[in-house]
Amino acid sequence: MSADDLKALHHPISGVVVILLVDYLRQHQAWGWLRMVAGTSPLREIAGLTFAKVMGSGQNGGFSLRPSPSHQGLICCFDHWQSAADFLKGAHVKAMTERAREWWYGAFAVRSARGQWDKQAWMPTDDTACPAWSGMQVHPHMLGVLTRANIRPAKAMAFWRHAPAAQHDLENSNGCHLAVGLGEAPLVRQCTFSLWQDTECMTQYAQHTSHLQAIQAAYRHSFFSESLFVRMQLLNMHGVWKDRVLNHGPCQLTEANHV
């Protein structure tokens, strides 16, 4: 499926979501930038792919206006769990991870969503996309949250004035095991992914003053021309991010330098 094909589809997105994060080794950073330039074109033959975005990141994988030379993310949606599993075991992911100092992936089932991405709404994952979750032991509590916005250029500076406090609180919130800032374009096409121990921890952050102020300002002043909020149940994860092992199973978090 080509990038044009992906953009042309306006029917709702539904299926199994894969988030892949990489921090490329210095000697492979140029290779990583070429992947950014190529975008979704190398994914056109991937079976079952219904949505894909190749994303850059802020300094150190965070929310800085300064882009990172090494951190990148890939967000995909597949029509079936088996397609997602095959992709994670395939050559594309291997090529990225074998060039990375650190990498992590998570597979998720969408539980709720509101808004759109490129005029496409997201829908809860249907049981047909993951029958009996392929026999996997679904983590009963852990969830991923994906937020994304097209920021109106005239409102970009106002948006970024509100962002640092909320993003600092996000990274340091109780129960937040991973938080990364991603983007399709500097300043104006931004995305946040976070991984939470449970819904209660995520809700506590969402009700925090800095986050509430940022959201209220965004809607009061119409910062966004398009936005999306997705809540997802963790199905599987594996890897290391910021020296932290985050694997599926008991989801024990330990310190490590590599997988």
FENGI-V417534 format. One record per residue. N is the residue number from 1. RES is the residue in three letters. PHI is phi as a letter, one per 40 degrees, with the letter a starting at -180 (999 if undefined). NEAR is the number of other C-alpha atoms within 8 Angstrom. D_FIRST is the distance of its C-alpha to the first C-alpha in Angstrom with 2 decimals. Layout:
N | RES | PHI | NEAR | D_FIRST
N | RES | PHI | NEAR | D_FIRST
//
This chain:
1 | MET | 999 | 10 | 0.00
2 | SER | c | 9 | 3.81
3 | ALA | c | 10 | 6.79
4 | ASP | c | 6 | 8.19
5 | ASP | c | 8 | 6.00
6 | LEU | c | 11 | 6.76
7 | LYS | c | 8 | 10.20
8 | ALA | c | 6 | 10.76
9 | LEU | c | 7 | 10.82
10 | HIS | b | 8 | 14.45
11 | HIS | c | 6 | 15.23
12 | PRO | c | 8 | 16.53
13 | ILE | c | 11 | 14.72
14 | SER | a | 13 | 16.39
15 | GLY | i | 16 | 16.28
16 | VAL | c | 17 | 17.07
17 | VAL | c | 13 | 16.77
18 | VAL | b | 14 | 16.85
19 | ILE | b | 11 | 18.69
20 | LEU | b | 11 | 19.12
21 | LEU | b | 11 | 21.86
22 | VAL | b | 15 | 23.12
23 | ASP | b | 11 | 26.21
24 | TYR | c | 13 | 25.99
25 | LEU | c | 10 | 29.17
26 | ARG | d | 6 | 30.80
27 | GLN | c | 5 | 30.20
28 | HIS | b | 10 | 26.42
29 | GLN | c | 11 | 26.04
30 | ALA | c | 7 | 25.11
31 | TRP | d | 7 | 22.31
32 | GLY | c | 12 | 21.11
33 | TRP | c | 8 | 21.36
34 | LEU | c | 8 | 19.27
35 | ARG | c | 8 | 16.44
36 | MET | c | 10 | 17.04
37 | VAL | c | 6 | 16.93
38 | ALA | c | 8 | 13.66
39 | GLY | g | 10 | 12.11
40 | THR | c | 11 | 8.57
41 | SER | d | 9 | 7.85
42 | PRO | c | 7 | 9.16
43 | LEU | c | 8 | 6.90
44 | ARG | c | 9 | 3.72
45 | GLU | c | 6 | 5.93
46 | ILE | c | 8 | 7.39
47 | ALA | c | 5 | 8.75
48 | GLY | g | 9 | 9.38
49 | LEU | c | 12 | 7.53
50 | THR | b | 10 | 8.13
51 | PHE | a | 10 | 9.20
52 | ALA | a | 11 | 9.76
53 | LYS | a | 10 | 12.56
54 | VAL | c | 12 | 14.36
55 | MET | b | 12 | 17.97
56 | GLY | c | 14 | 21.31
57 | SER | a | 17 | 24.59
58 | GLY | c | 15 | 28.24
59 | GLN | d | 13 | 31.06
60 | ASN | g | 7 | 31.40
61 | GLY | g | 12 | 28.32
62 | GLY | b | 11 | 30.23
63 | PHE | b | 12 | 30.43
64 | SER | c | 8 | 32.17
65 | LEU | c | 8 | 31.61
66 | ARG | c | 6 | 31.80
67 | PRO | c | 10 | 28.40
68 | SER | c | 11 | 28.29
69 | PRO | c | 6 | 27.78
70 | SER | b | 11 | 26.59
71 | HIS | c | 15 | 25.10
72 | GLN | a | 14 | 21.40
73 | GLY | b | 13 | 19.25
74 | LEU | b | 12 | 15.75
75 | ILE | b | 13 | 15.03
76 | CYS | b | 12 | 12.39
77 | CYS | b | 15 | 12.55
78 | PHE | b | 16 | 12.07
79 | ASP | c | 12 | 13.14
80 | HIS | a | 12 | 15.86
81 | TRP | d | 13 | 18.12
82 | GLN | c | 7 | 17.74
83 | SER | c | 12 | 14.01
84 | ALA | c | 15 | 15.13
85 | ALA | c | 8 | 18.11
86 | ASP | c | 8 | 16.37
87 | PHE | c | 11 | 14.18
88 | LEU | c | 8 | 17.49
89 | LYS | c | 8 | 19.19
90 | GLY | c | 8 | 16.64
91 | ALA | c | 7 | 16.78
92 | HIS | c | 7 | 14.69
93 | VAL | c | 10 | 17.08
94 | LYS | d | 10 | 20.00
95 | ALA | c | 8 | 19.54
96 | MET | c | 10 | 19.76
97 | THR | c | 10 | 22.60
98 | GLU | c | 6 | 24.74
99 | ARG | b | 9 | 25.03
100 | ALA | b | 12 | 25.98
101 | ARG | c | 9 | 29.50
102 | GLU | b | 16 | 28.34
103 | TRP | a | 13 | 25.23
104 | TRP | a | 13 | 24.60
105 | TYR | b | 11 | 21.98
106 | GLY | b | 12 | 22.35
107 | ALA | b | 13 | 20.69
108 | PHE | b | 13 | 21.67
109 | ALA | b | 13 | 22.06
110 | VAL | c | 16 | 22.17
111 | ARG | b | 10 | 25.71
112 | SER | a | 9 | 25.94
113 | ALA | a | 13 | 24.14
114 | ARG | a | 9 | 25.17
115 | GLY | h | 10 | 23.65
116 | GLN | a | 11 | 20.19
117 | TRP | b | 10 | 17.53
118 | ASP | f | 5 | 16.09
119 | LYS | g | 6 | 17.84
120 | GLN | b | 11 | 16.25
121 | ALA | c | 13 | 18.91
122 | TRP | b | 12 | 18.71
123 | MET | b | 10 | 20.54
124 | PRO | d | 11 | 22.50
125 | THR | c | 12 | 20.94
126 | ASP | c | 8 | 21.86
127 | ASP | d | 8 | 23.91
128 | THR | c | 6 | 21.66
129 | ALA | c | 11 | 18.92
130 | CYS | a | 14 | 21.60
131 | PRO | d | 7 | 24.52
132 | ALA | f | 7 | 27.65
133 | TRP | f | 11 | 25.44
134 | SER | f | 7 | 25.25
135 | GLY | g | 5 | 28.91
136 | MET | c | 7 | 28.40
137 | GLN | c | 7 | 31.13
138 | VAL | c | 8 | 29.63
139 | HIS | c | 11 | 31.37
140 | PRO | c | 4 | 33.61
141 | HIS | b | 9 | 33.83
142 | MET | c | 12 | 31.48
143 | LEU | a | 13 | 28.77
144 | GLY | b | 13 | 26.18
145 | VAL | b | 13 | 26.08
146 | LEU | b | 12 | 23.31
147 | THR | b | 11 | 24.43
148 | ARG | a | 12 | 22.67
149 | ALA | a | 13 | 24.07
150 | ASN | c | 11 | 23.79
151 | ILE | c | 15 | 27.35
152 | ARG | c | 10 | 29.13
153 | PRO | d | 6 | 30.13
154 | ALA | c | 5 | 33.73
155 | LYS | b | 9 | 33.83
156 | ALA | c | 12 | 32.20
157 | MET | c | 7 | 35.55
158 | ALA | c | 7 | 36.95
159 | PHE | c | 12 | 34.01
160 | TRP | c | 8 | 34.40
161 | ARG | c | 7 | 38.13
162 | HIS | c | 10 | 37.54
163 | ALA | c | 9 | 34.83
164 | PRO | d | 9 | 36.84
165 | ALA | c | 9 | 39.22
166 | ALA | c | 11 | 36.63
167 | GLN | c | 9 | 34.38
168 | HIS | c | 8 | 37.43
169 | ASP | c | 10 | 38.42
170 | LEU | c | 10 | 34.96
171 | GLU | c | 9 | 35.03
172 | ASN | b | 7 | 38.59
173 | SER | c | 9 | 38.41
174 | ASN | c | 5 | 39.86
175 | GLY | g | 9 | 37.26
176 | CYS | c | 15 | 34.36
177 | HIS | c | 8 | 33.23
178 | LEU | a | 10 | 30.38
179 | ALA | a | 12 | 29.50
180 | VAL | b | 11 | 27.13
181 | GLY | c | 14 | 26.38
182 | LEU | b | 17 | 22.89
183 | GLY | a | 11 | 21.69
184 | GLU | c | 11 | 19.01
185 | ALA | a | 8 | 21.90
186 | PRO | d | 9 | 25.58
187 | LEU | g | 8 | 27.95
188 | VAL | b | 11 | 25.99
189 | ARG | b | 12 | 22.61
190 | GLN | b | 15 | 23.78
191 | CYS | a | 12 | 22.89
192 | THR | b | 12 | 25.20
193 | PHE | b | 13 | 24.69
194 | SER | b | 12 | 27.82
195 | LEU | b | 12 | 28.86
196 | TRP | b | 15 | 32.03
197 | GLN | c | 12 | 34.66
198 | ASP | a | 10 | 35.04
199 | THR | c | 10 | 34.85
200 | GLU | d | 6 | 38.41
201 | CYS | c | 13 | 37.74
202 | MET | c | 12 | 34.72
203 | THR | c | 8 | 36.84
204 | GLN | c | 8 | 39.70
205 | TYR | c | 11 | 37.59
206 | ALA | c | 8 | 36.15
207 | GLN | c | 8 | 39.75
208 | HIS | c | 8 | 40.90
209 | THR | d | 6 | 42.59
210 | SER | c | 9 | 40.40
211 | HIS | c | 12 | 37.17
212 | LEU | c | 10 | 38.77
213 | GLN | c | 9 | 40.06
214 | ALA | c | 12 | 36.69
215 | ILE | c | 8 | 35.02
216 | GLN | c | 8 | 37.99
217 | ALA | c | 10 | 37.94
218 | ALA | c | 11 | 34.23
219 | TYR | c | 9 | 34.76
220 | ARG | c | 6 | 38.23
221 | HIS | b | 6 | 37.19
222 | SER | f | 8 | 33.68
223 | PHE | c | 12 | 31.98
224 | PHE | b | 11 | 28.47
225 | SER | c | 9 | 26.56
226 | GLU | a | 10 | 23.98
227 | SER | a | 12 | 24.17
228 | LEU | a | 13 | 22.93
229 | PHE | b | 11 | 24.90
230 | VAL | b | 13 | 23.58
231 | ARG | b | 12 | 25.92
232 | MET | b | 12 | 24.61
233 | GLN | c | 13 | 26.52
234 | LEU | c | 15 | 26.24
235 | LEU | b | 14 | 25.19
236 | ASN | a | 12 | 25.23
237 | MET | a | 12 | 25.55
238 | HIS | a | 11 | 26.61
239 | GLY | h | 13 | 27.62
240 | VAL | b | 15 | 29.93
241 | TRP | b | 11 | 29.77
242 | LYS | f | 5 | 32.74
243 | ASP | g | 10 | 34.81
244 | ARG | b | 11 | 34.30
245 | VAL | c | 15 | 33.12
246 | LEU | b | 14 | 31.01
247 | ASN | b | 12 | 30.39
248 | HIS | c | 10 | 29.97
249 | GLY | h | 8 | 33.06
250 | PRO | c | 5 | 36.15
251 | CYS | f | 7 | 34.16
252 | GLN | c | 8 | 37.03
253 | LEU | b | 8 | 36.58
254 | THR | b | 7 | 38.36
255 | GLU | c | 7 | 38.64
256 | ALA | a | 9 | 37.09
257 | ASN | b | 8 | 35.87
258 | HIS | a | 9 | 33.17
259 | VAL | c | 7 | 31.45
//
